[in-house]
Structures are given as structure tokens and as C-alpha cells.
Amino acid sequence: MVNFKNLLEEYKKSNLNYKLPIILGENTEGKSEFTDLVNLEHVLMTGTTGSGKSMFEHTIISTLTSLYAPDQLRLYLVDMKRVECQSYEELPHVLSPVNKGWSLDDVLKGLEWIIDEKNNRLKIGDEINKYPYIVVIIDTFSDLVSHDSQKFQDYMSKLIDKAAGVKIHVIMSDSRPSPDVYTPLVLSLFPTKICFNVSSDVDSKLIIGNKGGEELRGAGDMLFLPPNLKEAIRIQTPYISDEEINNSK
């Protein structure tokens, strides 16, 4: 088991100084792996239920909120399962209530606001440095695709285009790696891909272009494919307890 608290302390003692640090975990040689969401731009993940996607999302949220104040970082959380984000209801970084029912209209209104914010930021030039980062995390986006695939994809295209350049980043995940969910457009929008344990090599190839995801152990064992690599690297993501999640608020 890889411990989140230990890796967070290790990052704090390092000289990496990433703008939006993400604790990935440990590679197959036992070396700690950290990265910067700014360099990843936007992240698309898949994996079966229980493979570690949600735990990794908690790691990302807890890392960022423990390092940055609400005036430096804001979160827009979409939790279609209504189970993963309940503990963040009182978190001051959160842009919208997480305990409200997540209807398609709720989500699209939030995305519309962020699209407008992105467009406003594109007009202000160097003043962007004074604005907080916005990290959008969408869990189980297949519910949105099944409701209105074209409309959702249109919104995501409008949101992600040039967003990274104005301090807006998107992380999206689902447990159903099928072509009707992970469409060619959706795959093209995200430079960074992560595959947790999946059912078949076909699923693995869909998300990272190669087999291997079907051989992962689960429980946070993942293949990480950032924009600068042609082949994914295997990493064990850390375990984060409920207490550590609460302490990061």
C-alpha cells in the first residue's frame, strides 16, 4: 500500500514547485511519481468499479486543497453517482453545492458558467495571473452522454478549447469504456489518459492505445499516459483515508 500522507510530505520537501501538483504514487521501481496538472492540461480516466478511479480523484482534490487557498483554486465537482463528493459540501474551494441532485440541466448550467468564464479570461491577457485556477472534475460522465451525447460533447468542446491557457483544467472519468461513451471527439479533447483495471484489452486500447489495462490488479494500479510519452507507465496510486480527506479541507 502506498501512503498518501507520506507522499504529500515528500512532495512538500521537494524542489519541484509544480503549479498544480498531482501525487501519482509509486512506479514499479518504488520511486515516487509526481506531476503537474498544468502540463497534463486535461485528464481522461477509465477503469472498472473498484479499480481506484474515485480514490485517485480524492487524492487529487486533497492534494490541491491542502496546498492552495480558495482564492487560488476553485473546484467544480460533478458527481453523477451522488456518493463520491458528499464530504466536500462545506469545502470553501467548491464552486457549487455538491449535495443537490445532479440533473443534466444542473451540470450544463455549471458548464455554461465555466465556458463564459473561460471566454472572459481569454480577453484579459496578463491579468489572468490574478485569477484562481479552476479544476473541473466530472465523475461518471456516461450518465450525461446517455442523456444527450451530442449536447454534452458540444459543451465539452467549447469548455476545453484553449481552457488550459487560462488556468482551467478538466478531469473526467467513467467505468464504462465503450466507444459510445469514449467517443473519438471525447478522446481527442484530453491530452492525458489514465487506465485503471479494465475488463479486456479492447477497453485498454480504446483509452491508451495499447493493451495492459486488463492485467492491472485494481485498487489503484494504473497506466499513466501523459502528452509527452508514447507508452504508458505503470503506477500504484496512494490510498487516502476518510480522515486524510477531512484534514485537507
C-alpha positions as CSV (number, residue, x, y, z in Angstrom):
1,M,0.0,0.0,0.0
2,V,1.2,3.5,-0.9
3,N,0.5,6.1,1.7
4,F,-0.9,9.4,0.7
5,K,0.3,11.4,3.7
6,N,3.9,10.2,3.3
7,L,3.9,11.2,-0.4
8,L,2.4,14.6,0.3
9,E,5.1,15.3,2.8
10,E,7.7,14.1,0.4
11,Y,6.3,16.5,-2.3
12,K,6.4,19.4,0.1
13,K,10.0,18.8,0.9
14,S,11.0,18.5,-2.8
15,N,12.0,21.4,-5.0
16,L,9.5,20.6,-7.8
17,N,7.3,23.7,-7.2
18,Y,4.6,22.5,-9.6
19,K,1.8,24.9,-10.3
20,L,-1.0,22.3,-9.8
21,P,0.8,19.3,-8.2
22,I,-0.7,15.8,-8.5
23,I,0.6,12.9,-6.5
24,L,0.6,9.9,-8.8
25,G,2.0,7.3,-6.5
26,E,4.9,4.9,-6.9
27,N,6.2,3.3,-10.1
28,T,7.3,-0.3,-10.5
29,E,10.7,0.5,-9.1
30,G,9.3,2.0,-5.9
31,K,10.1,5.6,-6.9
32,S,7.6,8.3,-6.0
33,E,5.9,9.9,-9.0
34,F,4.6,13.5,-9.1
35,T,3.3,15.6,-12.0
36,D,1.8,18.9,-12.7
37,L,-1.8,19.2,-14.0
38,V,-0.8,22.4,-15.8
39,N,1.4,20.2,-18.0
40,L,-1.1,17.5,-18.4
41,E,-3.8,20.1,-19.4
42,H,-6.8,17.8,-19.2
43,V,-7.1,14.2,-18.0
44,L,-9.4,11.4,-19.1
45,M,-9.7,8.2,-17.0
46,T,-11.4,4.9,-17.1
47,G,-11.5,1.7,-15.1
48,T,-14.0,-0.8,-13.7
49,T,-15.9,-0.1,-10.5
50,G,-13.5,-0.5,-7.5
51,S,-10.3,-0.1,-9.7
52,G,-9.3,3.1,-8.0
53,K,-10.6,6.0,-10.1
54,S,-12.5,7.7,-7.3
55,M,-9.8,7.2,-4.8
56,F,-7.4,8.9,-7.2
57,E,-9.8,11.8,-7.6
58,H,-9.9,12.2,-3.8
59,T,-6.1,12.2,-3.8
60,I,-6.1,15.0,-6.4
61,I,-8.7,17.1,-4.6
62,S,-7.0,16.6,-1.2
63,T,-3.6,17.5,-2.5
64,L,-4.7,20.7,-4.2
65,T,-6.9,21.9,-1.4
66,S,-4.2,21.3,1.2
67,L,-1.7,23.4,-0.8
68,Y,-4.0,26.2,-2.0
69,A,-6.5,28.6,-0.6
70,P,-9.9,29.2,-2.2
71,D,-8.7,32.5,-3.7
72,Q,-6.0,30.5,-5.6
73,L,-8.0,27.4,-6.6
74,R,-11.7,26.7,-7.2
75,L,-13.3,23.3,-7.9
76,Y,-16.4,22.4,-9.9
77,L,-17.4,18.9,-8.9
78,V,-19.9,16.8,-10.9
79,D,-20.8,13.6,-9.0
80,M,-23.4,11.7,-11.1
81,K,-23.4,8.8,-8.6
82,R,-24.0,11.2,-5.7
83,V,-21.7,9.2,-3.5
84,E,-18.1,10.5,-4.0
85,C,-18.3,14.2,-3.4
86,Q,-20.6,14.4,-0.4
87,S,-17.7,15.1,2.0
88,Y,-16.8,18.2,0.1
89,E,-20.1,20.0,0.7
90,E,-18.6,22.5,3.1
91,L,-15.3,22.9,1.3
92,P,-14.8,26.6,0.5
93,H,-13.0,25.8,-2.7
94,V,-16.1,24.3,-4.3
95,L,-18.0,26.5,-6.8
96,S,-21.4,24.8,-6.5
97,P,-23.3,22.7,-4.0
98,V,-22.5,19.0,-4.3
99,N,-25.5,17.6,-2.5
100,K,-28.0,19.0,-5.0
101,G,-29.5,16.5,-7.4
102,W,-27.3,16.2,-10.5
103,S,-29.7,16.6,-13.4
104,L,-28.4,17.3,-16.9
105,D,-29.6,20.8,-16.6
106,D,-27.7,21.4,-13.3
107,V,-24.5,20.2,-14.9
108,L,-24.9,22.1,-18.1
109,K,-25.7,25.3,-16.3
110,G,-22.5,24.9,-14.4
111,L,-20.5,24.2,-17.5
112,E,-22.1,27.2,-19.2
113,W,-20.8,29.4,-16.4
114,I,-17.3,28.0,-16.8
115,I,-17.4,28.4,-20.6
116,D,-18.4,32.0,-20.1
117,E,-15.6,32.4,-17.5
118,K,-13.1,30.9,-19.9
119,N,-14.2,33.3,-22.7
120,N,-13.9,36.2,-20.4
121,R,-10.4,35.1,-19.3
122,L,-9.3,34.8,-22.9
123,K,-9.8,38.6,-23.3
124,I,-7.8,39.8,-20.3
125,G,-4.2,38.9,-21.2
126,D,-1.6,39.0,-18.5
127,E,-4.2,39.8,-15.8
128,I,-5.0,36.1,-15.9
129,N,-2.2,35.6,-13.3
130,K,-4.5,37.2,-10.7
131,Y,-7.3,34.7,-11.3
132,P,-7.6,31.4,-9.5
133,Y,-7.2,28.1,-11.2
134,I,-10.4,26.2,-11.9
135,V,-10.3,22.4,-11.8
136,V,-13.4,20.7,-13.2
137,I,-13.9,17.0,-12.1
138,I,-16.7,15.0,-13.7
139,D,-17.3,11.5,-12.3
140,T,-19.4,9.0,-14.3
141,F,-19.9,11.2,-17.4
142,S,-21.6,8.3,-19.2
143,D,-24.9,9.4,-17.5
144,L,-24.5,12.8,-19.3
145,V,-23.6,11.1,-22.6
146,S,-26.6,8.8,-22.4
147,H,-29.0,11.7,-21.8
148,D,-27.8,13.8,-24.7
149,S,-24.5,12.8,-26.2
150,Q,-24.3,15.5,-28.8
151,K,-25.1,18.3,-26.4
152,F,-22.7,17.1,-23.8
153,Q,-19.9,16.7,-26.3
154,D,-20.6,20.2,-27.7
155,Y,-20.3,21.7,-24.2
156,M,-17.1,19.9,-23.5
157,S,-15.6,21.0,-26.8
158,K,-16.5,24.6,-26.0
159,L,-15.1,24.3,-22.5
160,I,-11.8,22.6,-23.2
161,D,-10.8,24.6,-26.2
162,K,-8.0,27.0,-25.0
163,A,-9.0,26.4,-21.4
164,A,-5.6,25.3,-20.1
165,G,-4.1,28.5,-21.3
166,V,-6.4,30.5,-18.9
167,K,-5.9,28.3,-15.8
168,I,-8.9,26.0,-16.4
169,H,-8.4,22.2,-16.3
170,V,-10.8,19.2,-16.7
171,I,-10.6,15.7,-15.2
172,M,-13.2,13.3,-16.4
173,S,-13.8,9.6,-15.6
174,D,-16.2,6.7,-16.1
175,S,-16.3,2.9,-15.5
176,R,-17.8,2.1,-18.9
177,P,-15.0,2.3,-21.6
178,S,-17.2,1.8,-24.6
179,P,-16.9,3.7,-27.9
180,D,-20.3,5.4,-27.4
181,V,-19.0,7.0,-24.2
182,Y,-15.3,7.5,-25.0
183,T,-16.1,8.8,-28.5
184,P,-13.4,10.0,-30.9
185,L,-14.2,13.6,-30.0
186,V,-14.0,13.0,-26.3
187,L,-10.7,11.1,-26.7
188,S,-9.3,13.9,-28.8
189,L,-10.1,16.6,-26.2
190,F,-7.9,15.1,-23.5
191,P,-4.1,15.0,-24.0
192,T,-3.6,12.9,-20.9
193,K,-5.1,9.4,-20.5
194,I,-5.2,7.1,-17.4
195,C,-6.3,3.5,-17.5
196,F,-7.1,1.6,-14.3
197,N,-8.1,-2.1,-14.4
198,V,-10.5,-2.8,-17.3
199,S,-12.3,-5.9,-18.4
200,S,-10.5,-6.5,-21.8
201,D,-7.5,-5.5,-23.9
202,V,-10.1,-3.8,-26.2
203,D,-11.0,-1.4,-23.4
204,S,-7.4,-0.7,-22.7
205,K,-6.6,0.0,-26.3
206,L,-9.5,2.4,-26.5
207,I,-8.2,4.7,-23.8
208,I,-4.4,4.4,-24.0
209,G,-3.8,2.8,-27.4
210,N,-2.3,-0.4,-26.1
211,K,-3.3,-3.4,-24.1
212,G,-2.2,-3.8,-20.5
213,G,-5.1,-2.3,-18.6
214,E,-6.8,-5.7,-18.4
215,E,-3.8,-7.1,-16.5
216,L,-3.8,-4.5,-13.7
217,R,-4.5,-5.6,-10.2
218,G,-7.2,-3.0,-9.3
219,A,-7.2,-0.9,-6.1
220,G,-5.2,2.0,-7.7
221,D,-3.0,0.1,-10.0
222,M,-2.9,2.3,-13.2
223,L,-1.3,3.0,-16.5
224,F,-0.5,6.7,-16.9
225,L,-0.1,8.2,-20.4
226,P,0.8,12.0,-20.3
227,P,1.2,14.0,-23.6
228,N,5.0,13.7,-23.7
229,L,5.1,9.8,-23.7
230,K,4.3,7.3,-26.3
231,E,3.9,4.4,-23.9
232,A,2.0,4.5,-20.6
233,I,3.9,3.9,-17.3
234,R,2.6,1.7,-14.5
235,I,2.0,3.4,-11.2
236,Q,0.4,2.4,-7.9
237,T,-1.7,5.3,-6.7
238,P,-1.8,6.1,-3.0
239,Y,-4.5,5.1,-0.5
240,I,-6.2,8.0,1.2
241,S,-8.3,7.6,4.3
242,D,-11.5,9.4,5.1
243,E,-9.6,11.2,7.9
244,E,-7.0,12.4,5.5
245,I,-9.7,13.7,3.1
246,N,-11.3,15.6,6.0
247,N,-8.0,17.0,7.1
248,S,-7.3,18.5,3.7
249,K,-10.4,20.8,4.0
